[in-house]
Amino acid sequence: MAMFSQNPIMNGPNYSFSDTPKVNAPEGARQHRFDPYTDNGGSTLAIAGKDFTIMAGDTRLTSGYSINSRYHPKVFKIGGTTADQKDASIVLSVVGFAADGEALKERLDAICKMYRYRHGKAMSVKACAQRLSTILYQKRFFPYYTYAILGGLDEEGNGAVYSYDPVGSYEREQCRAGGAAASLIMPFLDNQVNFKNQYVPGSGEGHALQERPRNPLSRTEVEILVKDAFDGAVERHIEVGDGLQMMVITKDGIEEILLPLKRD
């Protein structure tokens, strides 16, 4: 372990590996430590279609190797006027530290509700994306320990997905996965949604290969992709499983779909 020390020979502060800390605690003494963060596992993903957006997450809540809950949603409707949020048009997914995710969801939901009350209309997904960035940046010195994805329909009715880092940097994307199994799911989405490394069979060799036409996927195709992505993830990751919660956002509203996943 390195100790930070002031060495006159080095003309200033430096790190020394020779001055290791010495513990002379009396027998029976206990060290107390406060750790404000923990990772509660789970994964989320979002895919933007031509006239819809699908956001999904598993329902397992873990702490280490323990399963605390088999039904803990990670995908939430935002900004509705009723208790069941039936008239909401924006969806937020959060994964990481469950308490921070809940706090972030409640704060963004309250802001969207106040906007509707003051302006007489719902906040657009683009404005909500910017506001979420501001919320995260305000907490940059003690950030929400979550990976957030926001989804909805833009002003033209096209699907919109925004992904964030913990301190508010964000970008609009076609698809994005987050959480424990993100490294397993994202390459699959790159291939199936972003059409990376897909070519027309028999079109040539090497640089002569023709890329597959990038036609928009239908809602049915995307729903199948989401289920396949999580079916693969639960086989390789112990922090993902139990149930799959999907929110499908269209011009007619938000439809929630619950499907079973591997339970072990």
C-alpha positions in Angstrom: 0.0 0.0 0.0 1.3 3.5 -0.8 1.5 6.3 1.7 1.4 10.0 0.7 4.4 11.7 2.2 6.4 14.9 2.0 9.9 14.1 0.9 12.4 17.0 0.8 14.8 15.1 -1.5 12.0 14.8 -4.1 11.3 18.5 -3.5 7.6 18.0 -2.8 4.9 15.5 -2.2 5.2 12.0 -3.5 4.0 8.4 -3.0 6.2 6.1 -1.0 5.8 2.3 -1.0 8.3 2.0 1.9 6.2 3.8 4.5 3.4 1.3 4.9 0.8 2.0 7.6 1.4 0.4 10.9 -1.6 -0.8 12.9 -1.1 -0.9 16.7 -4.7 -1.3 17.7 -5.4 -2.8 21.1 -6.6 -6.4 21.2 -10.4 -6.7 20.7 -10.7 -3.4 18.9 -13.0 -3.3 15.9 -12.7 -1.0 12.8 -15.9 0.7 11.7 -16.5 1.8 8.1 -19.3 3.6 6.4 -19.8 2.8 2.7 -22.7 4.7 1.2 -22.9 2.7 -2.0 -23.7 -0.8 -3.0 -24.5 -2.5 -6.3 -27.8 -4.3 -6.3 -27.3 -6.0 -9.7 -29.7 -6.3 -12.5 -29.7 -5.1 -16.1 -31.7 -2.8 -18.3 -31.8 -2.0 -22.0 -33.6 0.3 -24.4 -34.3 0.2 -28.2 -35.7 3.0 -30.3 -37.9 2.0 -33.3 -39.5 4.0 -36.1 -42.6 4.9 -34.1 -42.0 3.2 -30.8 -39.5 2.7 -28.0 -39.1 -0.4 -25.9 -37.4 -0.3 -22.5 -36.8 -3.4 -20.4 -35.2 -4.6 -17.2 -35.0 -7.7 -15.1 -36.7 -7.8 -11.7 -34.0 -9.4 -9.6 -32.5 -7.4 -6.6 -29.3 -8.8 -5.2 -26.7 -8.1 -2.6 -23.6 -10.0 -3.2 -24.6 -13.6 -3.6 -28.0 -13.1 -1.9 -31.3 -12.4 -3.7 -33.1 -9.8 -1.7 -36.2 -9.7 -4.0 -37.4 -11.5 -7.1 -39.6 -8.6 -8.1 -38.0 -5.2 -7.9 -38.8 -3.1 -11.1 -36.1 -1.1 -12.7 -38.3 0.6 -15.4 -40.7 3.4 -14.4 -43.3 5.6 -16.0 -42.5 9.3 -15.5 -44.7 12.4 -15.3 -48.2 11.1 -15.3 -51.1 12.7 -13.5 -52.6 9.6 -11.8 -51.3 7.2 -9.3 -50.9 4.4 -11.9 -49.2 6.9 -14.3 -51.5 5.7 -17.1 -51.2 9.0 -19.1 -47.4 9.2 -18.8 -45.4 9.3 -22.1 -41.8 9.0 -20.8 -40.0 6.0 -19.2 -36.9 6.0 -17.0 -34.8 2.9 -16.3 -32.3 2.9 -13.4 -29.9 0.1 -12.4 -27.1 0.0 -9.8 -27.8 1.1 -6.3 -31.5 0.6 -5.8 -32.0 3.4 -3.2 -30.3 5.9 -5.5 -32.4 4.7 -8.4 -35.6 5.2 -6.5 -34.5 8.6 -5.3 -33.6 9.7 -8.9 -36.9 8.4 -10.2 -39.0 10.2 -7.6 -37.1 13.5 -8.2 -37.5 13.4 -12.0 -41.1 12.4 -11.7 -41.9 15.3 -9.4 -40.2 17.8 -11.8 -42.2 16.5 -14.7 -45.4 16.8 -12.7 -44.6 20.4 -11.7 -43.8 21.2 -15.4 -47.2 19.8 -16.4 -49.0 21.8 -13.7 -47.2 25.1 -14.6 -47.4 24.8 -18.4 -50.5 22.8 -18.9 -48.8 20.2 -21.1 -46.5 17.2 -20.7 -42.8 17.7 -20.9 -41.2 16.5 -24.1 -38.7 13.6 -24.0 -36.0 16.0 -25.3 -36.6 18.5 -22.5 -36.8 15.8 -19.9 -33.5 14.3 -21.1 -31.8 17.7 -20.6 -33.4 18.1 -17.2 -32.2 14.7 -16.1 -28.7 15.6 -17.1 -28.9 18.7 -14.9 -30.2 16.6 -11.9 -27.3 14.2 -12.2 -24.7 17.0 -12.7 -26.0 18.8 -9.5 -25.0 15.7 -7.6 -21.6 15.2 -9.2 -19.6 15.5 -5.9 -21.8 12.7 -4.3 -23.4 11.2 -7.4 -26.4 8.9 -7.8 -24.8 5.4 -8.1 -27.0 4.5 -11.0 -26.9 4.0 -14.7 -29.9 5.7 -16.2 -31.6 5.4 -19.6 -34.5 7.6 -20.6 -37.0 6.8 -23.4 -40.0 8.1 -25.2 -41.2 9.5 -28.6 -39.7 12.8 -30.0 -41.7 15.6 -31.6 -41.8 13.8 -35.0 -43.2 10.6 -33.3 -39.9 8.7 -33.7 -38.5 6.5 -30.9 -35.9 8.3 -28.7 -33.4 6.8 -26.3 -31.0 8.8 -24.1 -28.2 7.1 -22.0 -26.3 8.7 -19.1 -23.2 8.4 -17.1 -23.5 9.0 -13.3 -22.7 12.7 -13.5 -25.0 13.7 -16.3 -23.2 13.3 -19.6 -25.7 11.9 -22.1 -26.3 11.2 -25.8 -29.2 10.0 -27.9 -28.7 6.5 -29.3 -30.5 3.8 -31.2 -30.1 1.3 -28.4 -28.2 0.9 -25.1 -27.8 -1.7 -22.4 -26.7 -1.0 -18.8 -26.1 -2.8 -15.5 -24.5 -6.1 -14.6 -24.9 -7.8 -18.0 -24.4 -4.8 -20.2 -21.1 -6.2 -21.6 -23.0 -9.4 -22.6 -26.1 -7.7 -24.1 -24.5 -4.7 -25.9 -22.6 -6.6 -28.5 -25.8 -8.5 -29.4 -27.6 -5.2 -29.8 -24.8 -3.7 -31.9 -25.2 -6.6 -34.3 -29.0 -7.0 -34.4 -30.1 -3.4 -34.0 -27.2 -1.3 -35.3 -26.5 -3.9 -38.0 -22.8 -4.0 -37.2 -20.9 -6.7 -39.1 -23.9 -7.9 -41.1 -23.4 -8.6 -44.8 -25.3 -10.0 -47.7 -24.4 -13.7 -48.1 -22.5 -14.4 -51.3 -22.0 -10.7 -52.2 -18.2 -11.0 -52.3 -15.1 -11.4 -50.2 -13.2 -9.0 -48.0 -13.9 -5.3 -48.8 -16.2 -6.4 -51.6 -18.8 -7.6 -49.1 -22.1 -5.6 -49.3 -23.6 -4.5 -46.0 -27.1 -5.7 -45.2 -29.7 -3.0 -45.8 -30.5 -1.2 -42.5 -34.3 -1.3 -42.5 -36.1 -0.3 -39.3 -37.1 -3.3 -37.2 -40.8 -3.9 -36.4 -42.1 -3.9 -32.8 -42.5 -7.6 -32.9 -38.9 -8.1 -34.0 -37.6 -5.8 -31.2 -39.7 -7.6 -28.6 -38.2 -10.9 -29.6 -34.7 -9.4 -29.5 -35.2 -8.1 -26.0 -36.4 -11.5 -24.8 -33.5 -13.2 -26.5 -31.0 -10.7 -25.0 -32.1 -11.4 -21.5 -32.5 -15.1 -22.0 -28.8 -15.1 -22.9 -27.8 -12.9 -20.1 -29.4 -14.9 -17.3 -27.5 -18.0 -18.4 -24.1 -16.2 -17.8 -24.8 -13.8 -15.0 -26.0 -14.6 -11.5 -27.2 -11.0 -10.8 -29.8 -11.1 -13.6 -33.0 -13.1 -13.7 -36.4 -14.0 -12.2 -38.6 -11.7 -14.4 -38.5 -9.4 -17.5 -40.4 -6.1 -17.4 -40.9 -4.4 -20.7 -42.4 -1.0 -21.4 -43.5 -0.3 -25.0 -44.0 3.4 -25.7 -46.2 4.3 -28.7 -48.4 7.3 -29.6 -51.3 5.5 -27.9 -49.5 5.3 -24.5 -47.3 3.0 -22.6 -47.9 -0.8 -22.5 -46.3 -2.9 -19.8 -45.4 -6.5 -20.4 -44.1 -9.0 -17.8 -42.4 -12.2 -18.8 -40.7 -14.9 -16.8 -36.9 -15.4 -16.8 -34.7 -18.1 -15.3 -35.1 -18.5 -11.5 -32.2 -20.1 -9.6 
